Amino acid sequence: MTKFLVLLAAATLTSVSFGQADQSTDFARGGMHSRAKAMDTDNDGMISKDEFMKYHADMWSKMTKDSNGSMSVADASSAFARGGMHVDVKAMDSNGTGMITQEMFMKYEATHWSLLPRDANDQISVVDLEKAMKMHRKRATAAAGTTDTAKPN
């Protein structure tokens, strides 16, 4: 169960970390540790799959606005590293070309959605998503042997 929660937290943080992205493709300068609340567009305390996917589609558009809608694995990896994120960006590159397209990114995020513990209405609470993000940051930081200097939102 603990391994599942760690995987879930990692997946959640990966997806949510795009949150407060800078308006350029160098999103590591933005608020990499965004709050799940930003996904809750109807402010009901719950995140639906539609809200989750729209949020990520919007972030992809912001991240790639200067690059014709795609990003190299190397650029994405460097940006995540500068932002203090522990993300296996290569997992997004499903065809091994070294480039991540919007379709690949959205498929990656849909997989994350499928791992989240959702209620009977197929939603996750903002609180539960934020807890998973916090747990992932703590464990990833400990595994890397570094100090987490990210400011929680």
Secondary structure, DSSP 8 states (H G I E B T S, - for coil): -HHHHHHHHHHHHHHHTTTB--SSS-GGGSBSS--GGGG-TT-SSEEEHHHHHHHHHHHHHHHTTTTTTEEEHHHHHHHHHHTT----GGGG-TTSSSEEEHHHHHHHHHHHHHHS---TTSEEEHHHHHHHHHHHHHHHHHHHT--------
